[in-house]
Amino acid sequence: MSENLKDKCAIFVSSCDAFSDAWEPFFILFFRYWPDCPFPIYLISNQLKYDDSRVSTINIFPDKGWASNMTEALNRFPYPYFIYFQEDYFLKNSVDNQKIWDLFDIMVKENAACLRLYPSPKPDKPFKNYQSVGLINKNTPYRVSLQSAIWNTEIFKKLLIPGESGWDMEHSGSGHSNLIENPFLCAKNPAIDYYCTGIVKGKWNYGAIKFLEKEGIEIKESGREIEPKKRYRARYLRTLPLVGAFFRLHYRALGKIKRLLK
């Protein structure tokens, strides 16, 4: 089945001109760790173009917002399936094509809405007898996630609401997805492993900068700020199970105190 899917899927990298400073590190690492990628690659931008024969740039100007841009890009190049990326998902390990094909076969066989390739969040429970994927339950937060995933294009487009950002879709889309009976699946282990994410609230993630330095990639001057090291460390600590729970309780307590004082 895998050979028949080559012409039915493409990679769409969601971006815009404001994030063009991330394009070069993204594609350097993409082709370093996935040199034999079997799918055509499309970059969504506004007026700028990424100069690489392996990448087709989809210019959408004026910028219509994330959801409308995605709809137009997917309509211009109508593949039944696509793999979603963002320009600040920096690959850090080699991608195994056979692993992607195996997951793709499951996706098609089970008529899934999507199959998340980067398990964040992880699946909620096993799915049938598959060892490599699990099921994401209805009513689960981030059931619709913009981490890298294979998507059924028509189902993805149904979840797009004009004017919404990607952040909006992950929240409202997860609720809308409850009306979709096709299963939402997730790989149990990363099939595509990347630094997540490179840019946070418009600033370079301090950890991403250090990661790119280790990869021998220097960020070109673009005027984008780098988040303070202390903020990065605090954000990282909040991701740890025990420490993160302490932080969440701490901030909840502070919030209650502030409300009482008001």
N, C-alpha and C positions, 0 to 999 in steps of 0.2 A: 504493500500500500504506500510506503514512504515515497517511492520514486514518483508516484502519481501526484504527490502533494507539492512538488517543487514549484509548479507554476500556479499554485492556488494560494500561496502565502507570501507575504512580504514583511519586511521590518520597517516600521514607522517610528522615527525618532521625533518626539514632540518637542518643539522649541520655538523660539522667536528671536528676532534680531538682538533684543536686549540681553540675551544669554549667549551671544556668539563667541564670547571669550572662553566658553566651555567646549566649543566644537572641536578644536584641535586636540586637546587632551582626550576627549571622548573617542574620537576616531583613531588616534594613535593607539590607544589601548584596545579599542574594538578589533582592529586588524592585527594587533599583536597577539591577542588571545583567541581570536576567531578568524584566522586567515582564510579558512576554507568555508566560510559562511555560504550556504547554498541558496540564500534568498536575496532578491533585490532589496536595496536599502534606500529609503526615502527620508529626507530631512525636511521637516516643516519649518519654514521661516517666513519672513515678511518680504524684504527687498534684497537682503544679502544672500550670497550663494557660497556654499562650501566647495572649494576647488579641488575635487577628487573625482576621477572618472568612475570610481566604484560607488559613488553616492549621487543620487538624483535629488536635487533640491526642489521642493514644492513651495513656490512663493505665493503667499496669500497677503495681499495688501489692498486696502488698509487692514490692519489687524482687527479681526472680528471677535476676538476673545477665544479662550481655549476650546470650548465646546464647539463653537461654530467653525473654527479653524480645522478641528479634527474631522468634523462632518464633511467639510469641503474637500479635504485631502483624501479621505476614504472614498468619496464619490468620484474624484478625478481618476483614481487608480483603484478600480473595484476588484479587490481580491476577496474570495470567500472567507479567508482567515488572515490575520496579521499578528505580528509580535510587537508588543508595545515597549518602547524605551523612552527615557527622557535624557536630555543632553548631559545631565550630571550623574548618570549611572555609569561609573567608571569600572570596566571589567578588571578583575584582578586574578582570575584563574582561567586556564584554557577551557574552551567550550567543546564538549564532546558531541559531534553531530549525531552519532548513533543514539545517544541519550535523548536528544531533542526529537529524533524521528520516533523513538519508542513512545515518548509522551504524546507526540502528535497523533500517533495511531490510536492511543487511548482516547484522546480528545474527539477524534472523528467517530470512532466506534461507539462511544457513549453519548454522542450528540451533545457534548458539553457546551455551556455558554462560554466558559473560559477555563484555562488550565494555567494557574499561576506557577511560573518557573522559579520564582524567588520566594521562599516560604516566609513571608512577613505580612500578616500573621500566618502561623502554621495552620494546617487543616484541623478541623474539629474532631473528626472521627474517621475510621477506616472506610474505604469505599469498595464494596464487593470483595474480590479476592486479590486486588492489586496491591503489590508490595511497595510501589514507588509513589503512589498518589493517595490522597485522602479527600474527604468531602468537606466543603465549607457549608455549614448549616444556614438555613434561613434565619433572619433576625440577628445574625452575627455581625458585630461592628466590623467595618472594612471588608464585608463580603465582596463588595466592589472595591478593588484596590488598584492603584496605578503603579504597582510594582510590575516588573517585567512579566508578561504573560502572553500565552497564545489566546487570542480572542476569536470567537465567531463574529465576523464583522457586522452582520445585520443586527445581532443582539446588542452588541456594543453601541451601535448607532441609536437603538431604541432608548438607551440609557442617557444619551446626550441631550441636554436641555440648553437651548440657546441662551447665552449670557452667563452660564455657569463656568466657574473655574474648575481645575482639576480637583482642588480641595473640596469644592461643593459636591462634585460628582461622587467622591468617595463617601460622603455623608448621605446626601439625598439618594444617590444611586444605589446604595446598599439597601435602603428601604424599598425603592422601586424594584429591585431585583427579586423581592419576595413574590412578585407576580409572575416570575419566569420559572417554568417548571424544569427547564434544562439544568442539569447539575453544574454547580460551580466547584471545580476541582483545584487541588493545589499539590505541587510536588512536595514530598516529605523532606527532601534535601535539595539544596540549590542546584538546578540544572544550568543556570546562568548565575555566576557569582560575581558580584560587583560591590564597589564601595557605595554605600547608600546613606545619605546623598551628599553630593559635592557642594551644593549651594543651599543655604538655609536662610529663609526670610531675606533673600536678596544679598546675603553676604557669603563669601567663601567659608565653608566649614574648615576650621583650623586643622582638624584631623585629615581632611581631604588634601589640603596643601602639603602636609607632611607625607601622606601616602604618595602623592604625585612626585614629590621630591625623590622618594625612594625608587620610583619607577624611572627616574631620570628625565622627568618632564617639568619644565619651568613654565609657570603661568605668565603669559604676556600681560604687560601693563594695560589695564582697561578701566581703571577708576573704581572697580568694585572693591569694597572693604573686605577685610578678613576679620571674622569674629574674634573677640578676645580669647586668649588661651583659657582663662578662668571660666568663661561661659561654656566653652567646649567641654572642659572637665566636668562641670556641674551637670551638663546635659548628658554626658556619658554615664556619670554615676547614677542618674535617674533611670537608666536602662537596666541596671543590675537589679536582680530580684529583691534582695533584702534591703540594700541601700535605697533602691528606688521606692520601696514601700515606705521607708522612713521619710524620704523627701515628700512623698505624696501626703502623708499624715501631717507632716510639718506645715506644708503650705495650706492644707485644709484648716488646720488650727489657726494659722495666721489670718486666713480669710474670715473665720468665725469671729475672731477678736476684733477685726476691722469693722465687721458689720455691727457688732455690739457697741463699739465706740461711736458709730454713727447714730 
